[in-house]
Amino acid sequence: MTFGAVQIRSRLGFHYEYDSGQIWITTKRLVYQGERSSENMLLAETDGCELEDLMHGYDAVVTIRREVWGSPFSFGMDVGTLDLEVEGLPFRLPWDENSFAQLFTSLRRMV
């Protein structure tokens, strides 16, 4: 599954939009590819995700905590509906930060 996202970073306690790109999430990995940076993490090496009210303009900012090394990865995301097809059956699902957090948590439990 893939969707558009804006990477959020923090400096001196202020949060700002650093980069924009795409996130791919699979059953084992989360990958972000932006114009300025990229992230590639195994879901098994993360410590969950949080929804935070950090920035004006976003309902919530998703922050993924890492278990072992590296700083947290935070992003704002495109919200709306996702049009999917599974084995020929079309689905239209609501897609927002809460939906992502539920999906992420479910996939983490599987690894």
C-alpha positions in Angstrom: 0.0 0.0 0.0 1.3 3.5 -0.8 0.2 7.0 0.0 1.6 10.6 0.0 3.2 12.0 3.1 5.2 15.0 4.4 8.1 14.3 6.7 8.0 16.3 9.9 11.2 17.2 11.8 11.9 19.0 15.0 14.6 21.5 15.7 14.9 23.4 19.0 11.4 22.3 19.9 9.8 23.6 16.7 8.3 21.2 14.2 8.6 21.9 10.5 7.9 20.3 7.1 11.2 18.8 6.0 10.3 16.8 2.9 7.5 15.4 0.9 7.2 12.0 -0.8 5.6 8.5 -0.7 5.3 5.9 2.0 5.0 2.2 1.2 3.9 -0.2 4.0 4.1 -3.9 3.6 3.6 -6.8 6.0 7.2 -6.5 7.1 8.5 -3.0 6.2 7.8 0.7 6.0 9.6 2.7 3.4 9.6 6.5 2.8 11.1 8.0 -0.3 11.1 11.8 -0.5 12.9 14.4 -2.5 15.5 15.1 0.2 15.6 11.9 2.3 14.5 8.3 2.7 13.7 5.9 5.5 13.6 2.1 5.4 12.6 0.2 8.5 11.5 -3.3 9.5 8.2 -3.2 11.4 9.8 -5.7 13.8 12.4 -3.1 14.8 9.8 -0.4 15.6 8.3 0.3 19.0 4.9 1.3 17.8 3.4 4.6 16.6 1.7 7.6 18.2 -0.6 10.2 16.9 0.4 13.7 18.1 -1.1 17.1 17.7 2.2 18.8 16.7 1.5 21.1 13.8 -1.2 23.4 12.5 -2.5 22.1 9.2 -2.6 18.4 10.2 -5.3 16.6 12.2 -2.5 14.5 13.6 1.2 13.8 13.0 2.2 10.1 13.0 5.4 9.4 14.9 7.0 5.9 14.6 9.3 5.0 17.4 12.3 2.8 16.7 13.2 0.0 19.1 17.0 -0.1 18.7 18.6 2.9 16.9 17.7 6.1 15.1 15.4 9.0 15.9 11.6 8.7 15.6 10.2 9.2 12.1 7.3 11.7 12.0 5.0 12.5 9.1 1.7 14.1 8.1 -0.3 12.2 5.5 -2.8 12.6 2.7 -6.2 11.7 4.0 -9.5 10.8 2.3 -10.5 7.5 0.8 -8.4 4.7 -0.6 -9.7 2.8 -3.6 -8.3 -0.8 -3.5 -9.0 -4.0 -5.3 -8.5 -7.3 -3.6 -8.8 -10.4 -5.8 -11.0 -8.5 -8.2 -13.3 -7.0 -5.6 -13.2 -3.1 -5.4 -13.1 -1.5 -1.9 -13.3 2.1 -0.9 -12.0 2.7 2.6 -11.7 5.8 4.7 -8.0 6.7 5.1 -6.6 9.0 7.8 -4.1 9.0 10.6 -6.2 6.7 12.8 -6.6 4.2 10.0 -2.8 4.2 9.5 -2.2 3.6 13.2 -4.6 0.7 13.3 -3.0 -0.9 10.2 0.5 -0.3 11.5 -0.3 -1.8 14.9 -1.9 -4.9 13.3 1.0 -5.5 11.0 3.5 -5.1 13.8 1.7 -7.8 15.8 2.1 -10.2 12.8 5.9 -10.0 12.6 
